[in-house]
Amino acid sequence: MAAEVRDVVQARTPTHSRLRDRLVGIAIATIGFDLLCAVLAFVFDHDAKQTQVTSFGSALFWTSTQLLTVSSSFQNPISTPARLLDVAMEVYAITVVASLAGAMGAFMTKRGAELEQSAERAKNAAEHHRGHGTTAG
């Protein structure tokens, strides 16, 4: 398992490279989405009565925890735009989890086929070598 992780990081094969690219893409998109949502949450809710979003830092905390766990220690958003933002973040989080599951499933399927092909080639090479071996006489 550690070897496969290393191979993904190093993009050892096209399959490893595709998974790495997907993971990096999802990570970059999520960080950007999180920052955008934090700005919007702050703009939408910072003046609302009884809000806990009082600074950009608290907005970033709230959006990050919503994206990571679909819950936080903060109360629900107060303003209607912030509530709609919350729903959009939850949809995004579910989409990311589904995308990660799909990327991992595709990777495992492709790697399994590659490993089977590699084992078959090694078996055929060993049989070919045994069949053409020389005998000492």
C-alpha angles and dihedrals in degrees: 000000000000089000091055091050090051090047091052091050090049094039090229094175133017088258091055090046093053092052092047091049092050093048093047091047092051091047094050093045091049094050090049092046091048092052092046091049091049091055091047093046090052093048093045100042112021094094097040117114114259094008120151091203098093101142140023088257093056090045090052091048091051096046093045093051091045091053093045102043108003088241140064140182088257120096118251117284116278105210124066094238090052091050090052088048089053091054091048091051091051091050089049091049092051090047091051092051090050091047091050091049090050093047092049092046092050090047094050092047093049094043091048090054091046092051092048091050091048092050091048092051091049091049092049092047091051092049091047091049092049091048093052100038121132125239124219112233 
